[in-house]
């Protein structure tokens, strides 16, 4: 009997708050770049359109930070979040997080969440990228590979490094218009 009451209370709490279970994809936590703050993806990003990018400070595609920041500024109030994952998988990221932070925050004025350096491919890939790879069948082939995640957290599309942030504008706008 106590179990039934507990289940009824839990069900009422979920429906009363409007909370929905988080998608498995967003069941992930990671520290922000040069910070002790840990981002809980379910808490921070559920219900948002997410553009995830593996970044590197010393890559020919590094100037894409400017376009990524422009997209973030244009659409953040409508529910877009851009998340940067610095990675040295292609040997173009600094060892020191201070240097990575300088490139992102000072050189390019990035305000979207940048996370600590991690692997994004192979057996050592962080768990979030493992899920993205599984969802799309696409492993990052280079830096600035992009994954666009719909609000439902289950629809994921991959884009090669040479696809610029500007080329994703209409696709992001379309996803944001879907509730």
HUSULMO-V96827 format. One record per residue. N is the residue number from 0. SS is DSSP state (2 for helix, 1 for strand, 0 for the rest). Layout:
n->N ss->SS
n->N ss->SS
//
This chain:
n->0 ss->0
n->1 ss->2
n->2 ss->2
n->3 ss->2
n->4 ss->2
n->5 ss->2
n->6 ss->2
n->7 ss->2
n->8 ss->2
n->9 ss->2
n->10 ss->2
n->11 ss->2
n->12 ss->2
n->13 ss->2
n->14 ss->2
n->15 ss->2
n->16 ss->2
n->17 ss->0
n->18 ss->0
n->19 ss->0
n->20 ss->0
n->21 ss->0
n->22 ss->0
n->23 ss->2
n->24 ss->2
n->25 ss->2
n->26 ss->0
n->27 ss->0
n->28 ss->1
n->29 ss->1
n->30 ss->1
n->31 ss->1
n->32 ss->0
n->33 ss->0
n->34 ss->0
n->35 ss->0
n->36 ss->0
n->37 ss->1
n->38 ss->1
n->39 ss->1
n->40 ss->2
n->41 ss->2
n->42 ss->2
n->43 ss->2
n->44 ss->2
n->45 ss->0
n->46 ss->0
n->47 ss->0
n->48 ss->1
n->49 ss->1
n->50 ss->1
n->51 ss->1
n->52 ss->1
n->53 ss->1
n->54 ss->1
n->55 ss->0
n->56 ss->0
n->57 ss->0
n->58 ss->0
n->59 ss->0
n->60 ss->0
n->61 ss->0
n->62 ss->0
n->63 ss->2
n->64 ss->2
n->65 ss->2
n->66 ss->2
n->67 ss->2
n->68 ss->2
n->69 ss->2
n->70 ss->2
n->71 ss->2
n->72 ss->2
n->73 ss->2
n->74 ss->2
n->75 ss->2
n->76 ss->2
n->77 ss->2
n->78 ss->0
n->79 ss->1
n->80 ss->1
n->81 ss->1
n->82 ss->1
n->83 ss->1
n->84 ss->1
n->85 ss->1
n->86 ss->0
n->87 ss->0
n->88 ss->0
n->89 ss->0
n->90 ss->0
n->91 ss->0
n->92 ss->0
n->93 ss->0
n->94 ss->0
n->95 ss->0
n->96 ss->2
n->97 ss->2
n->98 ss->2
n->99 ss->2
n->100 ss->2
n->101 ss->2
n->102 ss->2
n->103 ss->2
n->104 ss->2
n->105 ss->2
n->106 ss->2
n->107 ss->0
n->108 ss->0
n->109 ss->0
n->110 ss->0
n->111 ss->0
n->112 ss->1
n->113 ss->1
n->114 ss->1
n->115 ss->0
n->116 ss->0
n->117 ss->0
n->118 ss->0
n->119 ss->0
n->120 ss->0
n->121 ss->0
n->122 ss->0
n->123 ss->0
n->124 ss->0
n->125 ss->0
n->126 ss->2
n->127 ss->2
n->128 ss->2
n->129 ss->2
n->130 ss->2
n->131 ss->2
n->132 ss->2
n->133 ss->2
n->134 ss->2
n->135 ss->2
n->136 ss->0
n->137 ss->0
n->138 ss->0
n->139 ss->0
n->140 ss->0
n->141 ss->0
n->142 ss->0
n->143 ss->0
n->144 ss->0
n->145 ss->1
n->146 ss->1
n->147 ss->1
n->148 ss->1
n->149 ss->0
n->150 ss->0
n->151 ss->0
n->152 ss->0
n->153 ss->0
n->154 ss->0
n->155 ss->1
n->156 ss->1
n->157 ss->1
n->158 ss->1
n->159 ss->0
n->160 ss->0
n->161 ss->0
n->162 ss->0
n->163 ss->0
n->164 ss->2
n->165 ss->2
n->166 ss->2
n->167 ss->2
n->168 ss->2
n->169 ss->2
n->170 ss->2
n->171 ss->2
n->172 ss->2
n->173 ss->2
n->174 ss->2
n->175 ss->2
n->176 ss->2
n->177 ss->0
n->178 ss->0
//
